[in-house]
Each structure stands twice: as C-alpha cells, then as structure tokens.
Amino acid sequence: MTSEPSLLKTLCGLSLSTKTMSAGMLLEVWSPSLGKVILVPSFQPRFTSMVEILDAKTREKLCFLDKVEPQATIAEIKNLFTKSHPQWYPARQSLRLDPKGKSLKDEDVLQKLPVGTTATLYFRDLGAQISWVTVFLTEYAGPLFIYLLFYFRVPFIYGHRYDFTSSRHTVVHLACICHSFHYVKRLLETLFVHRFSHGTMPLRNIFKNCTYYWGFAAWMAYYINHPLYTPPTYGAQQVKLALAIFVICQLGNFSIHMALRDLRPAGSKTRKIPYPTKNPFTWLFLLVSCPNYTYEVGSWIGFAIMTQCLPVALFSLVGFTQMTIWAKGKHRSYLKEFRDYPPLRMPIIPFLL
Ligand SMILES: NC(=O)c1ccc[n+]([C@@H]2O[C@H](COP(=O)([O-])OP(=O)(O)OC[C@H]3O[C@@H](n4cnc5c(N)ncnc54)[C@H](OP(=O)(O)O)[C@@H]3O)[C@@H](O)[C@H]2O)c1
C-alpha cells in the first residue's frame, strides 16, 4: 500500500466508488483529455467490475464505468449513467444484457448477472415518463366528468330544448350511478389500494389511454342519456339482473385488488402467487390468474345488459380483448417465475381462456 492516490478514470466520469468513500476522501479534477478524473486514495477496498453501456440500436459506446462494486444494483448503475447523460433520468432508462432482450430490474445485482468482469449493458431510451398515479387519475377522472356532462344534458349536446332536462327512465339514473361509482372506486383504489411496482410509464401512453377511456365514455353516455333513449326490452327484470351482475362484479374486483395489495408489503416490489383468502370473492383465484380482469369484464357486461346499448357492448368487448392479452402475459410470467404455480388456473376465463 502506498500513500499516493491512485487515478480512477471513467469515460463518462462516474464511479460507484463514491458509495464506499469516507467523507472528504474523494478529490475530483477535470481533465479535457480524460474527462472527469476522480482521485481515489489507495486504501479503498478492491473493486472488481467494470460496466460499459452501449446504445442498443447503434452499439455506440455511451458510458464506461470503471471499478464498479459487484454488489451494485441496476438502479445504482442507472443513477451513475444519469450523471453523465442527465437527459436520460433513471425512469427513462432500460438496461439490458442483450440489445433485444428484456429490461433488467432495478433491484438486479451486478454480480448475480451472467457477465464477466466487464459487463456490457445495452441502453434503450423509454421516452419521457409520467407517474402511474397521474396517468390513472387522468384516465379515470375524464370518464367520470364526461359522462356527467351528458347525464345533465349540458347545452350544445342534444339541442337547446333539452338543456339541463332529466330523463324519465329510472334505468338512465341507475346507469349514471353505476358508471360514476365505478370510476370513483377506481380513483380511490389508485390512490389508496394499489401498490404499483413501476413508478412511471411513457408519457405517450397517456394520450392513447385517455382517447380510449374518454372517447368510449362520451360515446356510451351520448346514447344512454339521449332524450330518445329506449329502456331495455325486458324492463325492470332485465335491469335488476344486470344490476346484480354489476354489483357482484364490482365487489369481486375490489376484493381481488385488496388481496393483491396484501401480497406486497408497503414500499416493496414483491410479487407472490395470489391465493384465495377467507373472502369468497377471492376464490376465483382457484381458477384464474387475473380474477380482477374477469370481474371487470363482468361489470361491463352487467352494464351493457342494463342499458342495452351497443357502444357499451363494444366497450366491454374491446376491454375484454385487451385484458385477455394482459392476463395471458401475466399468466405466462407466473408460470415462468413460480415452479409451484397452481396448474388448474387459466389466465382470465375458468377452464377456457
Ligand atoms: N376496462 C378496461 O379496459 C380496463 C383495463 C385494464 C384494467 N382495468 C381495471 O384496472 C384495474 C387495475 O389494472 P392493472 O392492469 O393495474 O391490474 P393488475 O396488473 O392486476 O395490478 C393491480 C395491482 O396489483 C399489483 N399486483 C398484481 N399482481 C401482483 C402479484 N402477483 N403480487 C403483488 N402485487 C401484484 C399490481 O402491481 P404492479 O405494478 O407490479 O403490476 C398493481 O398494483 C383492473 O383490475 C381493472 O379493474 C380496466
């Protein structure tokens, strides 16, 4: 050991050595030829790994991190990368072992990855990000508000003489209560129930999702609250049956969300196999991987029967298609992640799909 400081150079001026520095031991100087040079006293613990970050599309070298601690997580590496490329904040970064492979998780640890002493990671820019909570609140507040505009028949929708008039059909009022209840429930669940593992999603998704939710809400509301709307063929019987389906499915959906929440301790990203609890609504976990989607589809089918309105049926169909795709993906992940995953389960529809 000498008392001379050793030179720790990084192409993008970054090193995880800062993590183990004692206060005041890091000296930084700037050299135009070397980039930022960090002077590290020689008594520092030994470092073993190096990380180079290449652009996944062009293979251009974006960053070289010299002597990274093997215990460093991907989240820490992302933070270091951000220091040299501030435009790519951590939530925007996808780091992979293969240019076309899956993104590594933030909690993945460098020494547990199949890499040598120089790890090559491929970077992809995920685009501007927005928080999930903002996305959900925007997505769900929109339909709630839009539907009510039609329900109260504000001017410029149905013609002047219908402004602020009210429908004479009970089912129209009931439909408004159900629709509003559904979205208030979702807003409250987003704020107080769900424990998301991802903080953000790409900003562009919000435009797509809002067009979908807001557009369908306006289309459905226009017909249901139309002054010429005709109530369902089988009258009160049909409405009562539909209401029962809707309420049961809303309770079921809420119960599953609570069960999923209980799987994950606050602040963690743990994923576990969900199992039925004492609550009978959760027993659907015996047969499907995503019963919350099953119940969600059921709610919309109930709403379609209640209103006997074609746009509602189409919304249910599109929602069902989308949720089936997601449910299949989640089901596959469960099978891959958990060897003891219950074999009887299907993604979304018991015994079928
Ligand atoms: N009408 C429609 O078109 C439509 C479409 C989609 C959703 N929705 C509604 O929105 C609700 C939420 O949708 P979503 O896609 O976010 O549902 P989801 O993927 O089932 O997730 C619900 C919550 O549970 C967590 N979670 C899921 N599986 C988990 C596990 N095995 N262990 C621990 N936590 C787990 C999720 O965390 P992560 O962040 O880790 O995923 C998330 O916070 C749905 O249930 C449905 O009611 C409606």
PDBQT file of the ligand as one rigid body, heavy atoms in Angstrom, charges set to zero:
ROOT
HETATM    1  N1  LIG A 401     -61.862  -1.524 -18.592  1.00  0.00    +0.000 N 
HETATM    2  C1  LIG A 401     -60.653  -1.709 -19.023  1.00  0.00    +0.000 C 
HETATM    3  O1  LIG A 401     -60.393  -1.644 -20.209  1.00  0.00    +0.000 OA
HETATM    4  C2  LIG A 401     -59.547  -1.996 -18.031  1.00  0.00    +0.000 A 
HETATM    5  C3  LIG A 401     -58.283  -2.346 -18.497  1.00  0.00    +0.000 A 
HETATM    6  C4  LIG A 401     -57.271  -2.608 -17.569  1.00  0.00    +0.000 A 
HETATM    7  C5  LIG A 401     -57.519  -2.509 -16.213  1.00  0.00    +0.000 A 
HETATM    8  N2  LIG A 401     -58.740  -2.154 -15.771  1.00  0.00    +0.000 N 
HETATM    9  C6  LIG A 401     -59.040  -2.076 -14.306  1.00  0.00    +0.000 C 
HETATM   10  O2  LIG A 401     -57.930  -1.545 -13.607  1.00  0.00    +0.000 OA
HETATM   11  C7  LIG A 401     -57.529  -2.491 -12.592  1.00  0.00    +0.000 C 
HETATM   12  C8  LIG A 401     -56.019  -2.436 -12.400  1.00  0.00    +0.000 C 
HETATM   13  O3  LIG A 401     -55.423  -2.868 -13.618  1.00  0.00    +0.000 OA
HETATM   14  P1  LIG A 401     -53.937  -3.443 -13.660  1.00  0.00    +0.000 P 
HETATM   15  O4  LIG A 401     -53.680  -3.850 -15.059  1.00  0.00    +0.000 OA
HETATM   16  O5  LIG A 401     -53.006  -2.494 -12.971  1.00  0.00    +0.000 OA
HETATM   17  O6  LIG A 401     -54.121  -4.744 -12.704  1.00  0.00    +0.000 OA
HETATM   18  P2  LIG A 401     -53.014  -5.731 -12.138  1.00  0.00    +0.000 P 
HETATM   19  O7  LIG A 401     -51.864  -5.805 -13.039  1.00  0.00    +0.000 OA
HETATM   20  O8  LIG A 401     -53.685  -6.992 -11.741  1.00  0.00    +0.000 OA
HETATM   21  O9  LIG A 401     -52.461  -4.973 -10.836  1.00  0.00    +0.000 OA
HETATM   22  C9  LIG A 401     -53.236  -4.479  -9.803  1.00  0.00    +0.000 C 
HETATM   23  C10 LIG A 401     -52.272  -4.150  -8.660  1.00  0.00    +0.000 C 
HETATM   24  O10 LIG A 401     -51.833  -5.349  -8.029  1.00  0.00    +0.000 OA
HETATM   25  C11 LIG A 401     -50.416  -5.478  -8.117  1.00  0.00    +0.000 C 
HETATM   26  N3  LIG A 401     -50.119  -6.895  -8.383  1.00  0.00    +0.000 N 
HETATM   27  C12 LIG A 401     -50.543  -7.639  -9.429  1.00  0.00    +0.000 A 
HETATM   28  N4  LIG A 401     -50.115  -8.915  -9.324  1.00  0.00    +0.000 NA
HETATM   29  C13 LIG A 401     -49.374  -8.971  -8.177  1.00  0.00    +0.000 A 
HETATM   30  C14 LIG A 401     -48.651 -10.013  -7.512  1.00  0.00    +0.000 A 
HETATM   31  N5  LIG A 401     -48.592 -11.256  -8.004  1.00  0.00    +0.000 N 
HETATM   32  N6  LIG A 401     -48.006  -9.727  -6.347  1.00  0.00    +0.000 NA
HETATM   33  C15 LIG A 401     -48.056  -8.486  -5.840  1.00  0.00    +0.000 A 
HETATM   34  N7  LIG A 401     -48.723  -7.443  -6.427  1.00  0.00    +0.000 NA
HETATM   35  C16 LIG A 401     -49.378  -7.682  -7.571  1.00  0.00    +0.000 A 
HETATM   36  C17 LIG A 401     -50.019  -4.592  -9.263  1.00  0.00    +0.000 C 
HETATM   37  O11 LIG A 401     -48.691  -4.175  -9.143  1.00  0.00    +0.000 OA
HETATM   38  P3  LIG A 401     -47.694  -4.000 -10.419  1.00  0.00    +0.000 P 
HETATM   39  O12 LIG A 401     -47.462  -2.537 -10.520  1.00  0.00    +0.000 OA
HETATM   40  O13 LIG A 401     -46.489  -4.765 -10.044  1.00  0.00    +0.000 OA
HETATM   41  O14 LIG A 401     -48.381  -4.574 -11.639  1.00  0.00    +0.000 OA
HETATM   42  C18 LIG A 401     -50.996  -3.450  -9.113  1.00  0.00    +0.000 C 
HETATM   43  O15 LIG A 401     -50.584  -2.558  -8.136  1.00  0.00    +0.000 OA
HETATM   44  C19 LIG A 401     -58.037  -3.854 -13.105  1.00  0.00    +0.000 C 
HETATM   45  O16 LIG A 401     -58.191  -4.785 -12.079  1.00  0.00    +0.000 OA
HETATM   46  C20 LIG A 401     -59.323  -3.458 -13.714  1.00  0.00    +0.000 C 
HETATM   47  O17 LIG A 401     -60.296  -3.319 -12.722  1.00  0.00    +0.000 OA
HETATM   48  C21 LIG A 401     -59.758  -1.918 -16.660  1.00  0.00    +0.000 A 
ENDROOT
TORSDOF 0
